[in-house]
Amino acid sequence: MLTSCTSLKTITKASGIKPTELGEQDVHDRQKRLPFWNQGKISQSSIGVVGCGGLGAEYLQKCARMGVGRLVFCDSDIIQLSNLNRQPFFECQKGENKALATLENLKGICTAETMLEAYALDFQDLKTIYPDAFANVDLIACLVDNEQTRHDVSAYGLKHGIPVIFSAVSETSLNGYVSVQIGGGPCYNCSSPIADSNPSKKQCADPSVIYIHTVVIGVAVFATAWLTLGKNLPWNFYPLNLDAESTPYLRKKRAGCEACGGIA
């Protein structure tokens, strides 16, 4: 396993899991049995992830087990004990940067030879210090609780023609959503204009519990796999309601959107 490190980033290649006995089934055998699955596409895919907290770290673990070929992720936050009820870290990692700690944890989870790139930076600083970090990714998952960052990632995806998956959960832990920004469809600003956002609305100490994270990340990983496999999603917005019906649907562009112009 080759590893390169600086104080802000770590890059390493996980060795993956190979059969050790004659006739033993491949680690990806069960998913390869799906008639629509193409493990080659998954193994060649490159995914960027913004945020390594309750949503991002779990999303990365699922992608690592699925056999994604390259995972690039960033987060400037540090691990606190209050994170451990819902985030896949350990007590001994308290005080460590979430992105760098996530990389260490992923080493033992990757099922394929996955390239891991972790940056101890928020998305805005990442673009400045390492402008090419996300240059060659096939998809970006924006999994933060910061509205400005969502808009910045949306703009980056629009500029570079990269699909973006957004996900968030409510402070009641009963609701969440997965939203997909893809060519020809609405951008994030179409439904959540930056002018209407309230930067003080989300607080670091909002209530949170693990089950809602697990539900929304399952849908986000499905969307990731579906798009990576070249399938057309029948929806671009999936509200998850644990206390009511959840019906995915297709959102439309907003006429005159300040970010994408609202033109299909």
N, C-alpha and C positions, 0 to 999 in steps of 0.2 A: 504494500500500500504506500503510494507516494504522497507526501504531504508538504505543502508550502504554507508558511504562516507569516503574518505581520500582526501588529497590535490591533488592526482593524479588520483583518480578513484571514480566513483559513480556507485552503483549497485541498481537497483530498479525494482519492478514488477508493470507494468501497469495493471489496473483492467479490461480494455476493456469495451465493450458496450454490454449490454444484453437487450432483449425486456422488455419494461416496461408496456405494455398493453396486455391483453389476445388476442391472435390471431395475434399479431404484427409479421412481418417478421424478421427473423434473419438478423443481420448486414451484413453477408456474403452471403445472399440469392442469389444475382445476379450472383456472380462468381460460386456458388455451382450448378447453373443451367446449367453450361457448361458440356457437356457429359464426358469430359476427366478430370474434376476437382476432386480433393480429398482434402477437407479442413483439414482432419485429418493429412495428410502428411505435409501440410503447417504449421499447428499449432504445429507440433512436430519438425519442422526444426530449425536448429541453423546456423546463418550466421555471419561471421566475415567481417568487413568492415574497410579498411585502407583508411583514408581520409574522412573528414566531411565538405568539401568545396562545390563548385558549383555542383559537381557530387555526392559526397558522402552523403551530407545531404539530397538531393532530393531523392536519391536511398533509404535511410533509411526511409524516410516518406512513400514512395510507399510500401516498405516491411511491415511497421507497419500497414498500412491500409489493406494490404492483409491478415494480421493475422499471420505473422511469429512468432513462439514461443519464439525465443531468438535472440537478436541482440547484437553483441559485436563489439565495434568500437573504433578507436583511431585517434587522431590528436593532434599535439603539437601547432598548429597555433592559433592565436587569431583573433577575429572578428574586422574588420575595416569597416568604412562607405562605402568604395568603393566596398565592397562585396555585399551590399544589393540590387544591381540591378539584381542579379541572384542567390543569395544564401538565403535560407529560414530562415533568422535571423531578428532581430528587432533592431531599433536604441538604445533601452535601454540595449541591450546586447553588445554594443561596448566595446572592451577590454577584454571580457570574452573568455575563451578557447572554441574552436569550438565543440569539442567532448562533453564537459560537458553541453554547451548550447543546443546542439542537443538533449541530453537526456531530458532536461527540456521541450523542445518543443514537443518531441515525447510522453510525458505523456498524452497530450490532443489529440493525433492523433491515438494512438493504438486502434484498434478495438477488439483485443483479449487480453487475459492475457499474455502479452509479457514480458519476462525478458529482461531488458535493462542494458548493462554494458558499461560504457564510461570510456576511459582512456585518460588523457591529456598528451599523449606521442606520439612520432613518432614510426613507426613500429620497428625500430632497438632498441630503448630504451625499448619498450614494451616487446620484446623477452628477454631482459636482466633482467628487473625488475619483470615482470610478465610472466615468460616463458610458463605458462600453459593457458594463456588467450584465445588463439585460439586452444587449444589442442583438443577440442571436437566439433568443428564446422563442418558442412556438406559441406560448400562452403565458399570461400573468394572472396570478391569483392575488387579489388585494384583500387581505384579511386583518384589517386594523379597525380601531374604533375612532379614527380621526377623519373627520369629514374633508378637511383640506387635502389630506393625503389621498383620499379616494378620488377627488377631482384631479389631482396631479397625476395619479396613475392612469386615470381615464384619458387625460390629455396625451400622455406618453403613448398609450395604446393607439389612439387615433392617429397621432403623428407617424408612428412606425408601422401601422397596419397590423398590430398584434391583438388578438382577442383577449379580453380581460373578464375574469370572473370576480364578482364582489359577493361578500357574505357578511352578515352581522346578526346579532341576537338582541332581543329586547331586555330591558332591565327587570322585567317580570319573570324572565326565563321561561316564558310560555310561547314566545314567538320569535321568528327569525326569517331570513330570506336568503335566496341565492339569485343573483342577477347576472346576466351574461351580456357583455358588450362585444358585438361582432360586426364585421363589415356589412353595411347596408341596414343595420338595425339601429335602435336608439342608443345614444351614449348615456353615461351615468348622469350627466347634467340635464338630459332631457326630462328625467323624472325627479331629480333632486338638484334643482338649480343652486349654484353656489351662493347666489344673492339671498336665498331663503334659509341658508344653513345657520345654525346657532352653535358657534364653536365652544360655548360653555355648557352645552346640554349634556354631553357625555362626561362622566366623572370617573376617575381611576378606581374609586371605591364603590362603584355601582354593584348591586347584588348580582350574583352569577352562580350557576350550578352546572354540572357537567352534562346533563342529559340533553339540553338544548344545543350545546356545541356539537355533540355527537350526531344529532339529527341533521343539522344543516351541513356539516362537513361531509356526511354521507352523500347528500345531494350534490355538493360541490365537486366531490371526487367523481361521481357519476358523470357530471357535465364535462369534467376534464377528460375522462376516458373516452366519452362519446365524441368529443371534438377531435381528440388525438387520433381516433380511429377513422376520422373522416365522415362521421355520421352527422345528419342534420338534426339539431335539437328541435322538438316540437313546441318549445317554449323558450322565452328569454327572461322570464321572471317567475320564480317559484316561492310563494309565501309559505312558510311553515308555521302552522298554528296547532299547538298541542291541545288547546281548549276549544277548537272549532275546526271546520273543514279546511283543507288545504288544496287549492285548485290552481295549478300552474297555468300561465297564459302568455300570450305574445303582446308585449307592450309596443306601442308605436312611437315614432319620432315625434318630438314636440316642434311644431312650426316655429321657426325663428330661434331655435336653440342657440345660445351664445357660444357653445363649444363646437357643435358639428353642423350648425346651420339648419338642422331639421329637414334636410333634403336626402331622400333615399338614393 
